[in-house]
Amino acid sequence: HFEGTPLVRYLLGDIMVRLDGACPCGSPWPRIAIKGRGNAAFALYDGVKLHDYQIRDAIDGLGVAGLCYQAILRTDPHGADEVEILLRYPAGAERVAAEKVDEALWSASLDLQAPRSIGKLSFRIREVDALESTPRGKITELVDRRPGQASGELPRSCRDSVARRPAVH
């Protein structure tokens, strides 16, 4: 007995990846994992997009369980985009060098290399005790603080931001 709905002709805006291997439940359908929403991204210099899942994958790849983040986009005094990554470590967790975090973020997308090479994009890493939250207590992973921009995209709790999304079929 299989439960679920085929994802056919649904315009959800989700970004998905196909998973290898058969489903343990025996379903013959391809397995997928939902990476995130297509519109949960910063639009950077020259149309380059930095998606929340790319930042999350870079942070998750550091190997620190329960590490939460918030990315705040600002314009520096020279007109370049600056993404400040605020990291909140769980109690007792081993810290990761800012250089390693920076390297993981630059590796998140080849598209980031062009604005980096001409000085139109930079990352700044900072450890914090608490992340900004909405009045309902949600952590907004992406906060756009550039002049004239709406702040935030798709609030998601900190716990959800570091949890692996389950595979669906």
Salt bridges, closest charged atoms under 4 A:
GLU3 OE2 - HIS1 ND1 3.81
ASP14 OD1 - ARG37 NH1 3.16
ASP52 OD2 - ARG56 NH2 3.11
ASP52 OD2 - ARG156 NH1 3.07
ASP57 OD2 - LYS35 NZ 2.54
ASP57 OD1 - ARG164 NH1 3.76
ASP60 OD2 - ARG164 NH2 3.53
ASP81 OD1 - ARG146 NH1 3.79
GLU82 OE1 - ARG124 NH2 3.28
GLU84 OE1 - ARG74 NH1 2.66
GLU84 OE2 - ARG124 NH1 3.60
GLU84 OE2 - ARG126 NE 2.73
GLU127 OE2 - ARG95 NE 2.88
GLU132 OE1 - ARG145 NH2 2.56
GLU141 OE1 - ARG56 NH2 3.73
GLU141 OE1 - ARG156 NH1 2.62
ASP144 OD2 - ARG146 NH2 2.66
